[in-house]
Amino acid sequence: MTAAVSLQKVSRHFGPVKAMDGVDLDVAPGEFFAMLGPSGSGKTTCLRLIAGFEQPTSGTIRIFDEAVEGVPPYRRNVNTVFQDYALFPH
């Protein structure tokens, strides 16, 4: 089965800081997926890479088996909802 979202050896470095380093991930179509981790663990960076707001330092991101390097955010069929802004307003 083709993954809805697939990361293959994806890294994102900011100078000497490795926000993500060699991440592999497959999310199946229709699968509910959440990322949990401490501040600075790369969650937002990963979402920004999938959405196309940033480009990986290395590795491949695929959406339904299509490599999306260089594809602008408005041409990717993905959405992100951050809990602090939309799900649980204070």
C-alpha positions, 0 to 999 in steps of 0.5 A: 500500500502507498503511504499518504505521507512518507519521509525517507532519511529526512534531515533538517539542519540549521547550521550546527543544530540538527533539528531532524536527522535521518528520520524515516516515517510512513503514514497510511491513508486514513491513519490518525497520526500525532507527534508528541515530544518535548520542546525542541525535538523537531515536531514543528520542523517535521510538519513545516517540511511536509507542508513545504514551508521549509526544505530538507537538508537531505532526504526525500518527502513523498505525498502519495508516492510523489516526491514533493521537493520543490513543490510549493505549499499551495500545491500540496494537499496537506493541512496542519492544525496546531492545538494552541491556536485552533483546537484548545483556545485559552 
